[in-house]
């Protein structure tokens, strides 16, 4: 579930607490969680200073002196900042112990599109396949990347090679604000409508980041690095509201399957 706002919230909290600290120990508890790099390279993080924690797409990026760790959160990834001695959450696959008695605990229940990549400093690894981040992409580039395609607009928004960081939640919310039906083919959408979508997407993401992301009532609810909940859920207009009345016009919200995901929309407000 974690998308751009959730990953951004996690990265900011980790950077604030840990930047400048040195890695004291590394524990890999599930070997197949390490997708790129050897165990030797992973344990080579010990003794290195953490320079910065940032986000790219839906991934959290740890930049050390001469090394980089990319953590793909996938469908159910959680990153917890905790004190040693406390019991790690279930399905914790990687633990980094840092100076100051802090531990970064990386847990993932489903492990779909999730894992850790240990790279040489500055290498992109899996990040090289990503398009521009959705919260910073300019309007002209956004239109250029989407216009004329045959894919439904919802599928294109969730294609990380086109625009990075957007998943099911924020594509639904942005499309509602832009009054665009998720099944609309891109070649049938005008430049003006795509510009409207760009503005809506940027606004939704900014508001979601400010609210700490979205914590859903599901089997793997999102929580920030310090256990805090995301309150943008309270601002959802369509996501998770299938069968309920549209908050703008009262029409019953419908859903459609697009690219293997379920999208909720208003048949009256979105065309």
C-alpha positions in Angstrom: 0.0 0.0 0.0 2.7 2.6 0.7 2.9 5.1 -2.1 4.8 8.4 -2.5 3.3 10.2 0.5 3.9 7.3 2.9 7.5 6.7 1.7 8.2 10.5 1.9 6.8 10.6 5.5 9.0 7.6 6.5 12.1 9.1 4.8 11.8 12.5 6.5 11.4 11.0 9.9 14.4 8.7 9.5 16.6 11.5 8.1 15.7 13.8 11.0 16.6 11.1 13.6 19.5 9.3 12.0 21.5 11.5 9.5 25.2 11.6 10.6 25.0 8.5 12.7 27.2 5.4 12.1 26.0 1.9 11.5 27.0 -0.4 14.3 25.4 -3.7 13.1 23.4 -5.3 10.4 21.0 -8.3 10.7 19.4 -9.9 7.6 16.7 -12.3 8.9 15.5 -13.4 5.5 18.0 -14.0 2.8 15.7 -13.5 -0.2 14.8 -10.0 1.1 18.2 -8.9 -0.3 17.5 -8.5 -4.0 20.8 -6.8 -5.1 24.2 -7.0 -3.6 26.0 -9.7 -1.6 25.8 -10.4 2.1 29.4 -9.1 2.3 28.4 -5.8 0.7 25.4 -5.5 3.1 27.5 -6.1 6.2 30.0 -3.6 4.7 27.6 -1.0 5.9 28.9 -1.5 9.4 31.1 1.5 10.3 29.8 3.7 7.6 28.1 7.1 8.3 24.6 7.6 7.2 24.7 10.8 5.1 21.0 11.1 4.2 17.7 9.3 3.9 15.5 10.3 1.0 12.7 9.0 -1.2 12.5 8.1 -4.9 9.2 6.9 -6.2 7.8 4.5 -3.5 11.3 3.6 -2.2 13.2 4.8 0.8 16.9 5.5 -0.1 19.7 5.4 2.6 22.9 7.1 1.4 26.0 6.1 3.3 29.5 7.2 2.7 30.4 5.0 -0.3 27.3 2.9 -0.2 23.6 3.1 -0.9 20.7 1.0 0.4 17.4 1.2 -1.5 14.4 -0.2 0.3 11.4 -1.1 -1.9 8.3 -1.1 0.3 6.1 -3.0 -2.1 2.5 -3.7 -1.1 2.9 -4.0 2.7 6.3 -2.6 3.7 6.9 -1.0 7.1 10.0 0.8 8.4 10.1 1.2 12.1 12.5 3.3 14.2 12.9 1.8 17.6 15.2 1.3 20.6 17.1 -2.0 21.0 15.5 -4.5 23.3 11.9 -4.0 22.1 10.5 -6.9 20.2 10.6 -6.4 16.4 7.2 -6.6 14.6 6.4 -9.9 12.8 8.0 -10.4 9.4 10.9 -8.2 10.2 13.5 -9.1 7.5 16.3 -6.5 8.0 17.6 -4.6 11.0 20.2 -1.8 11.0 21.6 -0.8 14.4 23.0 2.8 14.5 24.9 4.9 17.0 22.7 6.5 19.6 20.9 3.3 20.4 18.6 3.3 17.4 17.4 0.5 15.2 15.8 0.7 11.8 13.5 -2.4 11.4 12.3 -3.3 7.9 9.2 -5.5 7.9 7.1 -6.8 5.0 4.3 -9.3 5.2 3.6 -9.9 1.5 7.0 -9.1 -0.1 5.4 -8.3 -3.4 7.7 -5.9 -5.3 9.6 -5.5 -2.0 13.2 -5.9 -1.0 16.6 -4.4 -0.2 19.2 -3.4 -2.8 22.8 -2.7 -1.6 24.7 -0.6 -4.2 27.9 1.3 -4.6 27.5 4.9 -3.6 25.5 6.9 -6.1 24.3 3.9 -8.1 20.6 3.9 -9.1 19.9 0.2 -9.2 16.1 -0.3 -9.4 15.6 3.5 -9.3 17.0 3.7 -12.9 13.7 2.3 -14.3 11.6 5.0 -12.7 10.0 8.0 -14.4 10.1 11.4 -12.7 8.6 11.7 -9.3 4.9 12.6 -9.4 5.3 15.4 -6.8 7.9 17.3 -8.8 7.3 16.6 -12.4 6.6 19.7 -14.5 3.3 20.1 -16.4 4.8 20.0 -19.9 6.7 16.8 -19.1 3.7 15.3 -17.5 1.5 15.9 -20.5 4.3 14.7 -22.9 4.6 11.4 -21.0 0.9 10.7 -21.0 -0.6 12.3 -24.1 -1.5 10.0 -27.1 -1.2 6.7 -25.4 -3.8 4.0 -25.8 -3.7 3.0 -22.2 -6.4 4.0 -19.7 -5.4 7.1 -17.8 -5.5 5.2 -14.5 -3.1 2.5 -15.7 -0.6 5.1 -17.0 -0.7 7.0 -13.7 0.3 3.8 -11.9 3.0 2.9 -14.4 6.2 3.7 -12.4 8.2 4.1 -15.6 6.0 6.9 -16.7 5.4 8.7 -13.4 6.9 7.4 -10.2 5.2 7.2 -6.8 1.5 6.9 -7.6 -0.6 3.8 -6.8 -4.2 2.9 -6.4 -5.1 5.5 -3.7 -3.7 8.7 -5.1 -4.5 7.9 -8.7 -8.2 7.5 -7.7 -8.2 10.7 -5.7 -6.4 12.8 -8.4 -8.7 11.5 -11.2 -11.7 12.5 -9.1 -10.5 16.0 -8.6 -9.6 16.3 -12.3 -13.1 15.0 -13.2 -11.6 12.2 -15.4 -12.9 8.7 -15.5 -10.2 6.2 -14.8 -11.1 4.1 -17.8 -10.7 7.0 -20.3 -8.0 6.3 -22.9 -5.3 8.8 -22.9 -5.5 9.6 -26.6 -9.0 10.8 -26.0 -8.0 13.2 -23.3 -7.2 16.8 -24.2 -4.1 18.7 -23.2 -6.2 21.0 -21.0 -7.6 18.0 -19.2 -4.2 16.5 -18.7 -3.0 19.8 -17.3 -5.9 19.7 -14.9 -4.9 16.2 -13.9 -1.3 17.3 -13.3 -2.5 20.1 -10.9 -4.9 17.7 -9.1 -2.2 15.1 -8.7 0.4 17.5 -7.3 -2.2 18.9 -4.9 -3.4 15.5 -3.7 0.2 14.4 -3.0 1.1 17.5 -1.2 -1.9 17.3 1.1 -1.3 13.6 1.7 2.3 14.3 2.7 1.2 17.0 5.1 -1.3 14.6 6.6 1.3 11.9 7.1 -0.1 9.6 4.3 -3.1 7.3 4.5 -3.7 4.6 7.1 -6.3 2.2 5.9 -8.5 -0.3 7.8 -6.9 -3.4 6.3 -4.8 -6.4 7.2 -1.5 -4.4 7.0 -2.3 -0.8 7.9 0.4 1.8 7.2 2.2 3.4 10.1 5.1 5.9 9.9 8.6 5.3 11.2 7.6 6.3 14.8 4.3 4.4 14.6 2.2 7.5 13.7 -0.9 7.1 11.6 -1.6 8.8 8.3 -4.7 11.0 8.4 -5.3 11.7 4.7 -7.7 8.8 4.8 -10.2 11.3 6.3 -9.9 13.3 3.0 -10.5 10.4 0.6 -13.3 11.3 -1.8 -13.6 8.1 -3.7 -10.9 5.6 -2.7 -12.4 2.8 -0.5 -15.9 4.3 -0.8 -17.4 2.0 -3.5 -21.2 1.8 -3.3 -21.4 5.0 -1.2 -22.8 8.3 -2.4 -20.5 10.8 -4.1 -19.6 13.5 -1.7 -20.1 16.1 -4.5 -23.3 15.0 -6.3 -24.7 12.1 -4.3 -24.5 9.5 -7.2 -23.5 6.0 -6.1 -19.8 5.4 -6.6 -18.9 2.6 -9.0 -15.7 0.6 -9.5 -13.8 -0.8 -12.5 -10.9 -3.2 -12.8 -7.9 -1.6 -14.5 -4.5 -3.1 -14.8 -5.3 -5.7 -12.2 -6.3 -3.0 -9.6 -9.8 -1.8 -8.6 -10.6 1.8 -9.2 -13.5 3.7 -7.6 -15.1 6.6 -9.4 -18.2 8.8 -9.7 -20.1 8.1 -13.0 -21.5 11.6 -13.0 -18.6 13.8 -11.9 -16.0 11.9 -13.9 -16.2 11.7 -17.7 
